[in-house]
Amino acid sequence: MAHIIENLNGRRNIKLNTEDILNIVREYQNITTGSYTYSEIREKLEKFELFLPEE
């Protein structure tokens, strides 16, 4: 599960574990199936929202 890490500069970092990364890749592959050009892939991804649960 994603973990938000605060730092001294006021920026947040999101730490992902292996399962988070694999889930993102799996979603990417599902969304972009059948797309062959960069513009087709980008068009599909612009319509998609991905949310990571906070730990």
NORTADA-V934908 format. One line per field, one symbol per residue. psi: psi as a letter, one per 30 degrees, with the letter a starting at -180 (. if undefined). Layout:
BEGIN
psi=???
END
This chain:
BEGIN
psi=kkkkkklfgflkkjkkleeeeeeeeeeeeeegkfkfleeeeeeeeffkkkkkkk.
END
